[in-house]
Amino acid sequence: MTGPLDGGRDDQGGGGGQGDDARDEVRGVPRIPSPRAAGDDLTLSVPPFPLVLGAYEDEEAEEPDDPGAEDCPANVTDVTDAVNEPGESDAPGDADMTDDADAGDDADDAGDAGAAADGTAGTGGADTPGPSHSVLKSLLGAWALSACSAEETEAVELHLGDCAACADEALRLRDAVGLLHMERDLDLDPLLRFRVLENCLGRRPARIPVPAWAAPYDAETARLDALLRDFGDSEWDAEVQLRWFEGDRQLTRSTSVAQVLGHLLSVDGLVAGMLGLGDPLGTAAPSSPEERTEQFWNTARQPLTRAVRQPWRGQSHTLIRTVSFAGRGVSELSVSYGDFSLALKDSLLDRAFECWIHAGDIADAVDYPYEPPSGVHLNLMIDLAARLLPHALAARRRAGLASPPHYLMTPGAPGRSLHLEIEGAGGGNWHIALDSPAAKGSADHSVAQVALEAAEFCRLVAGHISPEEAAAGQDGDREAIREVLGATASLSRL
């Protein structure tokens, strides 16, 4: 496309039909091109050029309102009447009319030449100049991001139909936009790890899979480790409130994030010692979880810092690998907790539950959200608590905190039961034997029913709320309900 300095010649074929010489002059006066905007200031919508008739001093005809006025005799007559002086004869008027018509034709030619000089196609009567190739190319990035105005978008898309190079560039930019995403927080999708593992195992099954009963411990230790990964020094020193029940009293203790992780390390050491992996507290360490925790806090380097994370995580990895290689027979080995013992599969489930609860305590201390376990794992944890409730109820009777049994039961025989209904993800129905741990819970012998939401029940098991605070739906024997809720809270410990 040529510019105004070389005569306004239109290389694209647009023009008024008079030829290049006719465009250069109008009635013998050199054409003055209209101002041309800078390339970087060029917009898609600019005011139309002034009519050529008004740009020359020797033109007396009035500017027509209708672009097609020069072709209409009635309009020409109106213009002639308006410019004729009173008393003039008809003959001069006719001559003026002829001159005005000729001037209109010449003006059209000059307008076409001006449009060609400023980049506007002469055909179609367009008044708005189109952007140059370089300007449209610079808009491709904004177009790919859908950040152009409606006029810019239309101009770019028209250009892409004619310019193969820009069309290829536009496709590459649009594909690159697909790799971008909106701002989001640093929280990973809770199901991300599951999807990645499922995809990997689907392609190549694990040669030594993690046992199903160890999967909750594997998942909860990984989630807590992910929470701790980006903690700074201030977060490791954040105050954490631990809560549990002894008898009917709720106890609390202030600790730090590092101390909570030391507590988990020392109690997990009971499982490690039973498997012959070595106790992190040494061979002379006590077997009670509370005593082990106190010993670790008192003998560890003070103050505890982020350095405790590595041994805790290394120990959890070693436990998972060991039980995976050990096979099925290891699941029934007994792990002693001092006053009681659990089978290894239940012990790892108990450790998974405590890891989740304390991870929630840590998240609360740093004001960070923390989701419950998956429904399948949560169901296993609730099932363990339900199986332990008859033993906890019997222990409270021995301590004088519950009423004596109503009947003497034969081991394995069905007896008085409480229907425990847990709602939500991981929920289900359990029948808790009331008179003896050896009795069998039975729906036919149910004397009461308690309904609790899954997370609320787990908070009660952890000692984070009292039996009176539990929002429970209750029906039936009030004494049985009160004693079972009390036994549920007594399952908690430091």
Beta strands, then each sheet from edge to edge (+ up, - down):
strand 1: 25-26
strand 2: 29-30
strand 3: 239-246
strand 4: 249-256
strand 5: 334-336
strand 6: 341-343
strand 7: 414-423
strand 8: 428-433
strand 9: 440-453
strand 10: 473-476
sheet 1: 1+ 2-
sheet 2: 3+ 4-
sheet 3: 5+ 6-
sheet 4: 8+ 7- 9- 10+
end
